[in-house]
Amino acid sequence: MRKPDRYLSPLGAWSLAFGCTVGWGAFMMPGTTFLPTAGPMGTIIGMSIGAALMLIISFNYHYLMNHYAGSGGAFTYTKEAFGYDHGFLCSWFLILTYIAILWANATALVLIARNLAGGIFQFGFHYTVAGYDVYFGEALVSIGAILLFGFICIFSGKMTGFVQTLMALILFFGIVFCLCVALIKTNGASMSQAWFSDGEEVYVQIIQVAALVPWAFVGFESVSHSTGEFKFSVRKSFLIMASAVIAGGIAYTFLTWLAVTVQPEGYSDWTAYIKDIGNLEGLKGLPVFFATQKIMGNAGLIVLAFTLIGGVVTGIVGNYVAASRLLYAVADEGIISEKFHSLGRFKTPAKCIMFIMAVSIFIPFMGRTAVGWIVDVTSVGATIVYGYTSAAAFKFAWKEGKRGVQFVGALGVIISVGFFILAVVPNFWAISTLSPESYLILTVWGILGLAFFRYIVGKDKSRRFGNSIMVWTAMLLLLFFVSAIWMRQEVYNDVRVVISGGMDYYVIRASLIKNNLIQMGLCVISLVILLSIFSVRSEREKLLEIAKAHAEKANTAKSEFLASMSHEIRTPINAVLGMNEMIIRESKDKKITKYARNVESAGKNLLSIINDILDFSKISR
């Protein structure tokens, strides 16, 4: 069997981790999220705290990467620590996380074109999805990027590494360059403005930013799927992931800082500018782009455009690599077709990459808004995966007696649980990170996972799956909880519309009934699938008991037969030996006596064998 090329240098591995961490969103979030939530200083503090927490998770990955080299990452660690059921659940959320980020970056190319090149690609048929205009020409741009970088990942690992490294360096140094020039040309005037946002307490603002960390930093662990392609010691993995996390924190905070260096005319400071940003169009509605163009002119805008393209390309390529290696490892365990567990002529998991390409080419026609709903779910998936990884590190460290690693593993579990609560529970610490549509997508994805797991359990002949009742019961409760939150958010939105006079009683009543039916249907489907899993498990246990009973019955019959036969055979042999002894005593012929002695020796050997058989039959009863 072919083995993957060891093409990743330390710089290439860093580029993979950093490129998957920072993408298109880093350029948009200063104006849409960071500044309105916490201001520049709140963002810096929140991101610094978040980066420190991610370093703890990084250490847990590092510890496990040194135990299990190859592909699979968190899936492999979870499977080895807690079994195949937990491993499947981990991989189910992780694959959505990687592919969704790939989709987000591929469709972001259209937004770049719209803001920097106008409507040049807005041709062909046109329709609207959730308020977002979808054009055939723009969809072709995203599809072209998906196919181009997919084929690069198929044909050459070395070329993939080169592209990822080049684009990651352009991304990082482009961000640093733009901020440095902006600070020099404005003489650091932004430092005299407000440091935090208005409204919430400062500590709440910081927590709000820190709560976004799983979404913001997801991808730094992508190198854990490529340890078999390292051409350096895995012992360097923590340094690589830690530097990628720190570089990601720098990128997010520098872009936020860049966004407040200047404001359009008519605004006294960034607070007034950001409050009114929803009413602005063009570059004025994109603080990072406006500041760069205002300070450095069109040349600066070109530099920022290349920097942004670097973020998009690294997001696409990096998540192609991570998702394909994960599918490769999952196929090795028979969860999906074993055809995916093969390397093509270029020593890359070509079939896995082609599958991702085939699924992804339809996504641009869904519209950017719908893709954003899916991407928001990745924050939940990331917390689940980080929790599993930290728990696995704790378990293995416990067996090895490594107290320090146990502490870091336990701390990682606590951090992951905290992030999960912040991501899933709406308005916790005044945070609501998911839209109603994202809650619905999370519920549907979980149900699809249950259904696919039911299929796996049904065809599992080796009985590796379906052994953990706890994990799937917990999954069912999570689906009930998330669907209830979705219903709550929908009702809340409908009530707001009614209060504003935009919906009458009969319309909201129909909406409430529809949503209730949807929620009930989702819960019933989940319960039916789980009961079906339990039914298969119960039937499997019954068959196992029947097989055990048959085996015990056969073993008893064998023992009785051996005991009976040994007694029946021993009787005539004793008679033969007795007669032979009489011949030895009474015969005067030396030749006959010699033959009788041989008969005596052979008979005693045979009798000894029969006694052994009798003793064995007694032991096996």
Secondary structure, DSSP 8 states (H G I E B T S, - for coil): -------B-HHHHHHHHHHHHS-THHHHHIIIIIHHHHHHHHHHHHHHHHHHHHHHHHHHHHHHHTTS-SS-THHHHHHHHH-HHHHHHHHHHHHHHHHHHHHHHHHHHHHHHHHHHTTTT--S-EEEETTEEEEHHHHHHHHHHHHHHHHHHHH-HHHHHHHHHHHHHHHHHHHHHHHHHHHHHHTTGGGGS-SS-SSS-HHHHHHHHHTTHHHHHTTGGGGGG-GGGBSS-GGGHHHHHHHHHHHHHHHHHHHHHHHTS---TT-SSHHHHHHTGGG--GGGG-HHHHHHHHHHHHHHHHHHHHHHHHHHHHHHHHHHHHHHHHHHHHHHTTSS-GGGS---TTSS-HHHHHHHHHHHTTGGGG-HHHHHHHHHHHHHHHHHHHHHHHHHHHHHHHHHT-HHHHHHHHHHHHHHHHHHHHHHSTTBTTB--S-HHHHHHHHHHHHHHHHHHHHHHHH-SS--SS--HHHHHHHHHHHHHHHHHHHHHHHHHHHHHHHTTSS-HHHHHHHHHHHHHHHHHHHHHHHHHHHHHHHHHHHHHHHHHHHHHHHHHHHHHHHHHHHHHHHHHHHHHHHHHHHHHHHHHH---HHHHHHHHHHHHHHHHHHHHHHHHHHHHHHT-
